[in-house]
Every structure is written in C-alpha cells, then in structure tokens.
Amino acid sequence: MGSAAIALLAAVVGVAGTLLAPVLSQKSAARAQRAEFERQQQAAHMQWLREQQRAELAVRRACYIETNAAYRRYRTQQMNYLWHVHLGEVTEKAREELETARHAHHAAFAEAQMVASPAVLAQLDDVTKALSEGYRRTKCLEEGHPDEGDTFAVIEAYLQWLWERWEEMRAVMRADLGAANLPPNRRT
C-alpha cells in the first residue's frame, strides 16, 4: 500500500485543500472586513467626539461672551447708579437701567451655571457675590442708612476693585476656552 496510498492521500489532501481554500479565503476576507469596519467605526466615533467637543466649546464660548458682557454691564450700571445717588438725582430711568442690568446678570449667571467649568464657576460665584454686595451697599446709601463707614467714595472704591475681580474672572474664562495665551483686552 505504499505508492497507491500515498497517491490517494495526496489526492485527498489536494481535493480537501481545493475545497477548503474558498472557505478559508472567505473567513480571511470576513476578518479583514470586520477589522476595516471596526477601524471605520472607531474613526467615526472619534470624529463624533471631536464634533461634540467643538459644539460644547461653541456653547461655552457663547455663554461666556454673554456672561462677560452682562457682568460688565451690571457693574457699570452700579457705578452709574452710585453717581446718581451721590448727586441726589436718582430717576426712575436710572432705577430701570440698573434693574435691567441686574436681571440680565442673573440670567447670564443662571445659564453659565449649566455650562461653565468648575474654575470659571468659582470665579463667577465670587464676582456675583461681590456685585450683590455692591448693589446692597449702594441701595443702603440711597435709602439713607449705609453700613458703618460706607460713603460714596468707599463704595466707589469697592466697585473699582470689582473691575479687577472682573478681569480675573475674564482671564479664567479665556483660559477655559483655550485663549489664555492671547493678549488681554485693555480698558480704555
């Protein structure tokens, strides 16, 4: 059974190889397709993550712009109102302007609480408390019962100090947006 068996065995192996080649080839192709599909899925997921990050950054940026403007306007209106109090010329229009700025500040702060980073939120909390204190002190002065030692000059100095706090808050916002290395705007 020597050469006939070897020939038969060779024939069986040859036929088996011929029959199994398409199956093995198909499995190999399926594995390659699966790997390609997984690469495409991973690439699509990474693209989606980048788009999400860009969208989140755009939302934060818009929020920070609005918040920055609202805080700045509220502080400015407090300064204006303090001058009206000092001159004894508080009008209904001055009150309305202050209250409008105050409400815009509250709305901007509420929105920022939903999207701001922890570092920005800490700054916003501090500046909001300081703005509220400035408002309270100015109203007490207007009503004729200021805090002990509070005068126009003392409250004005406090509101000037708030400008520095606002600049710190703005710097933290810029850093959170990745704009920390850009030159800061200067008050003119």
Secondary structure, 3 states (H helix, E strand, C coil): CCHHHHHHHHHHHHHHHHHHHHHHHHHHHHHHHHHHHHHHHHHHHHHHHHHHHHHHHHHHHHHHHHHHHHHHHHHHHHHHHHHHHHHCCCCHHHHHHHHHHHHHHHHHHHHHHHHCCHHHHHHHHHHHHHHHHHHHHHHHHHCCCCCCCCCHHHHHHHHHHHHHHHHHHHHHHHHHCCCCCCCCCCCC
